[in-house]
Each structure stands twice: as structure tokens, then as C-alpha cells.
Amino acid sequence: MRRAARAVLTVLLLASLGLTLSIGWKIATGWPGVLLAERAQDRVAASIDRALARHATPAALDARLAGLLDAEPRNWIAIEAVEKVAAGRGHAFPEPLAARRATLHAQDTGLLATSAACFACMWDPEECDFSAILICRAPVDLTPIGDIAGVIREGGNYALGREVDEIDLVLSVVGLAAVALVAPTGGNSAMVKAGAGMGKTAWRMGRLSEGLTTPLRRAAREGVDWARLPTVRSADDLGALARPAVLQPALDLASDAGRIHQALGARRSLYLLSHADSGVEARRLANATEAIGARSMGAFEVLGKSRFLRATLRWSDELWQALAGLAGMLAALAGLVWNLLGNAGLRLLRHVAR
């Protein structure tokens, strides 16, 4: 019996060791992303609600509003989002803070200030705030007209040997050829079209992070047959020149931006997209906005980006498997040691008895 028990424990030890090493290698080579997985949407909403219950205190809401009012230029999208969270929690801001907010709002939204902001936005997209962009540039930037203009302009620049705006080109291609590019993967082409327009506008505003522009540049360089680009006459022609596998990062970003746009509208989606430092973050922002809709802006402002994104994640199955394997290995090892000690103790007792 003792030999059988030892054999069983040895097999368990080896099996647990193999499982632990296998999962450990997967964790080591996929670090740190493999430790975390994305929550289901209903769990994302519950996680964000729990985080707000802990952190959206009256003092925190007052401090956040005061900080936003101190900023230059003031971000009225963020201010309104914090106010909605406060209203939802039944919190009234102190009178001095509320009066200051009213005064600054009147100052920033007056006719003179609005006209100056719109003129600056039309002259230079990087001068646009998230309100002016919709009034002053969106009629072109967020429509197929902008995509057509982008492809013609950048195709012409390439043919003439001029500098090409790779980000504008690749997102214009994705926007125009969305149906041809997305159909094989079963995606939503309308959402991709909308997201590509949002991405281009964010780029022109200087609001796309390097973590997003780097894969977009690679997609532009390798995902389109540049030599045939000047011959394009239709979206079908454009789709035939594209290499969907290489363009996938651009398609993913456009799809995620489109999901955010569908949940929040243009102004708020531009603002939220500007905080994504990678394609992974853009996807998690999209997951959160789909889960809680219009409440996303307030939750993002009050919790901050780190807590907000953390609410979309859970510990991965690989981590639990590694812990289970480690626990099994330790248990089997402890059993073997106990078995050996027991046998040694019995032999010692028999020796003493003689």
C-alpha cells in the first residue's frame, strides 16, 4: 500500500509540475497581458458601479470639478460628465463652486469666444476643442467626402513624390473600402466607417497617441498597393488594392472607435479615444462604453483612466490554472515527504523495538 501511495503521489507531482511549467511558460512569454482577461459586459457594468460607490465621494466630486474649472482650456465635456455623476448620486456642489462654474460657462460659450474658437479650428485642426470640431470641421472630416478627399490627396502626393500623410491615407482607405475589407470577417462595416472618420479627426486634432499611430503607419506602408493607388476609381477598386491581414490593426481601431461613437456620440467618443495609448486600451474603452453607455464619460472622469480600464478586466484562466498546478504540486510533494518521513519513523521504531 505504501508503495502504491508513493507511486500515485509521484505521478500527481509530475503531472502538477508539468502543468505548472506549461502555464508558467505561457505566462512568462505573454507577460503581463496573459494574466488578465476581459470581463463580460454585465460584469463590467457591475465592476464600474462598485468602483464609483467607493470613489465618487462628495469630496472627490468637488475636487474633480474644481480641477477641471482650473484647467486651460476648460473641457466642458468632462465638466458635464462629472456633474451627471454628482446628480446621479444626489450630490449638490457647494454654492461658491457652482457659481464659479456658471460664470466660466457663460464666459467660454459667449458668441465672441465661440466664433474665435471656430475660426481657429477651421484654420488648424490642432486648435480644435471637442465642441468646435463638430461645428467647424465635421461636415467634411466625418463624412465619406473626407475619405474620398484623403485618398485622392495622398495618392496624388505619392505619385508626385511628395510627403504622404500615412495615417490620413490608411484611415481613408479603411473608411471607403469598409464593406470589402470587413465582410470576410463578419464585422460591421457601418461601424468601421464611422470609426475611421473619428480616427482621422482625432489625428488631425493631434489626439491620437503614438501607441495607435505606430501600427497605423505600418498598416499604411504595407497594407495598400501604393503603385496602383492613383488608378483607383471606386471603393471596389480600393478594396482590391488593400491587404486585409496587414490592415487589421487599422480595422480593429476603426471598429473600436465606431463602437465608442455608437455609445457616446461624436464629441465624447473623440475625447475618450484621445486617451487610448494602444489598440488594447481602445478595445477596453469600447467594451466599457458598450456596457454602461452614456455613463462612461462620468465614470472615466471620476475614476480616472487606470481604475476605469481595470474595471473591464478579470484574472485570466491561465493564472488560475497556474495556481491550481502549483497547489497540486505542493500537495503531492508534501504527501511524498510525509510518506517518506512515515516510513523512516516506522523503521526507526522497529529498530528500537529490537
N, C-alpha and C positions, 0 to 999 in steps of 0.2 A: 504493500500500500504506500509506504513511504517513497519507494522508487517511482511509482505511478504518479504520486502527487508532485514529486520533483520534476518529472517529465512534463506534466501538464503546466506547471509554473514556468518551466524553461520555454516551452512553446509560447505561452502568453507573453513572456518577457520579450522574446524575439519578435513576435507579431507587433507588440506595442512599440518596440524600438523601431521597427521598420516603418510603422505608421507615423511615428513622431518625426523620424528623419525625412520621410517623404513630404509631409506637410511643412516641416521646418524649412526644407529646401524651397518649397513653393513660396513660403512667406519671405524668405531671405531674398529670392530673386524678384519678387513682386513688391518688395518693401517700398513705401509703407501702405500703398493702396490696397493690397490684398487683405489687410487687417480689417477693413471696413467695407460694408456693402450698403446699398441704398435701401431705405425703408419703403414699404408700400405707402400709397398716398394717404390712406386713412391714418396710418401711424405717424406720418409726417405732420399732419394737422394736429394730432393729439400731442406730439412732442413739442411743437411750437407753442401750443396753448399752455403746456406745463412750464415752458421757459418764460413765457410772458407773465404767468402768475407769480414766478419768482422774482423777475427783474423789472417789470413795469410798475414800480412803486411810485407813489406821488412825487417823492423827492427826485427819483430818476427821470420822470417825465418833465418836471420843472427844469432840471439841469439840462436835459437834451434840448428842450425848446429854447432856453436861454442861449445855449451854444450855437444853435442854428441861426438865431437872430443876430448873433455877433459876427457871423461869417460874412465875407465879402467876396463875390456877390452872394446874396441870400438865395437859398434854394427853397422855393415855395412849395415844390412837390414834397420835399422832406418835411417841411414845417406842417403842411396839411396832413401828412401821414401820421405824424406824432399827435396832432390834435385829434385825429379819429381814434387812435388808441386810447387817449385820455377820455374821450367822450364815451367810448365803449366800456370803460372801467368806472364811469361815473365820477371822474376827477375834474374839478374846475381849477384852472390855473389861477394863481394869485393875481389880484387886481392890477398891481403895477406891471406884471409880466404881460397880462392880457392887453393892457392899454398900450404898452410899447409895441406889441405885435400889430395892433390896429394902426398905429401911427406909421410904422415901417411899411406895412402893406399898402397904405394909401400913397406913400412916397414912391414905392417901387412900381406901382401899377398905374400911375398917372399917365396922361396922354403923351407928355414930353418924354418921360422916361421910356415908355413903350416904343415910341417912334424911333428914338435913338438906338434902342436895343435891336429893333428890327432892321434898321439901316446897317448897323454893324454886322448883323448876322448875314444879310444878303451880300455884303462885301467880302466877308471872311467867315466861313463856317465855324472856324475855331473860336469865334467870338460869340457863337450862339449859346443861349441857355436853353433849358429843356422846354420852356414855354415858347420862346421866339422861333425855335426850329420848326414848329408845326405851322405857324402862320406865314413865316417868311421864306422857307425853303421846301417844305414838304410837298407842295403841289407838283414839284418836279422830282425831288430826291426819292420820294416814297412811292413812285408810280413806275409802270413799265417804260414811260418816256425816259426816265433817268437811266434805266438799264440799257435801252437802245443807244442813248447818247454815250454811255460809258463804253460800250463795245465798239461803236464807230470811232470815238475819240481815241481810245487806247490802241485799237487796231491800226488806225492811221499813224499814230505815234510810232508804233513798231515798224510799220512799212517804211517810214521816213527816217528810221534810225534815231528817233528821239527817246527821251526817258519815258518809260511806261509806268503808270500807277498800277502796280500789280494787284493791290487789294481791291481797288475800284473795278479792275477788269474781272477778277475771278468772281466777285460777288455779282457783277452784272451778268456774267455768263450763267451763274447758278440761277439768278432771278429769271432770266429769259428762257433758259432751257430746263426749267424745273420739271416740267412734265416728262420730258425724255430721260432726265437723269434720275428722277425719283421713282418712276413707275416700276423698274425692275426690283426695287427693294420694298415695294408696297407702302411707301411713305405718303405723306400728304403734301402734294405739290403746291397747293394754295398757301399752306403754312410756310413752306420753304421760300416761296416768292416774297411773302411779307417779311420773313426774317432776313432775307438777303438785302431788302431795301433798308431795314433797320440797321443792319451791319454797315452798309455803305454810309448811311447818315452818321452813325457813331464814329466811323473812320474819319469822315470829313470834319467832324467836331473835335477830332483829336482824343476821342474817348475809348478807343479800342486798345487794350493792353498789349504789351509785347508778347505775352503768352498766347494771345489769339492771332496776332498778325504774323508771327513766325510760321506756323503751319499754313496760314493762308497764302503766304508768299511762295512756299514750296508748292502748294496746290496750283498756284498761278503759273509757275515756271514749268512744271512737269505735267499738269493735268489738262492742258489745252495744246492743240497743234497750232502753234503760233504762225507758222509759214502760210497756212491756209486761212488764217483768220480774216484777212482783208477780202476774201471771196465770199464771206458769209452773206446770205440774202434773207434768211429766215431763221426762226427758232429751231426748226428741224435741222437745218444746215449746222447750226451751232452745236446742237446735241450730238451730231455725228463727229464733230471735231474734239469733243470732250472725252476724257478718260475717267469714268466714274470712280474707279478704285482709288485713283490718286486725288480726285476732288472730294473724297469722302469727308475729310475734316471740314471743308467749307460747307458741304451739305449738312453735316451734323450741326455746325454752328448756326447755319441759317434755320434749320428745323427748330433748334432750341430757342433761338431769338423769336421765331414765329410763335412758339408756344407761350413765351412770356408776353408777346404782343397780344395774343388772343385773350390772355387772362387779365392784362392790365391796361391795354391801350398803348398808343404810340409814345406819349411823353414819359410815362412811368416805365415802360419797357426799355426805352433808351437809357434812362437813368440807371436802372438795375443792371442792364447789360454792361454799362461802363465800369461796373465793379468786378466783373469776371476776369480773373487773372489766367484762366486756362479753359480749354474746352470742357474739362471735367466740372469746373465750377459753373460754367454756363448751363450744363445739363442739370446740375443740382439746383440752381436757381429756378430753372424751368420746372423741375419736379415740384418745388415748393410752391411756386405760383399756381400751378395746376391744382395743388392740394388745398390751398386756402384762398385763392383768388385775390380780390381787391385788398384783403387784409395783409397781403405780403409786404406792401410798402411800409406800413406802420411797424410790423414785426421786424423788418430788416433794420429800420432806423432805431428802434428801441433796443433790440438785442445786439445789434452790430453784426457785421458780416460773419465773423467766426462762429458765434453762437447760432446764428440763423442757419448757416450751412451744416453745422454739426447736428442740428435737429433733423436733417434729412438722412442721417446715417445710422447704422447699427453695426455691432460687431459681426464680422463675417463668419460663415460656416467653417471656413478653413481654420480660423482661430480656435473655435470650439473643438474642432477635430484634433488640433494640435494639443490642446489642454487635456482632452479625453485620452489621447495616446500617451501623453506624459503621465497622467494619473494612473493609467493601466500599467505602464512600465514600472512606476514606483511601487505599485501594489504587488506586482509579480516579483519584483526584486526583494521587497520586504518579506514576501512569502517564502522565497528561496532562502533568504538569510535566516528566517525563523525556523525553517525546516532543518537547515544545517546546524543551527545552534541547538535545536531539539535533539537531533541525532548525536551531536557531540556530548550533550548533557546526559543522554541515556548511556552512552558508552562510558562516561566518567562514573556514573552511578554503579554500573555493572562492575567496573574495575575496583571501586571502593568496596563493593559488597563482597568481592572475593577476598 
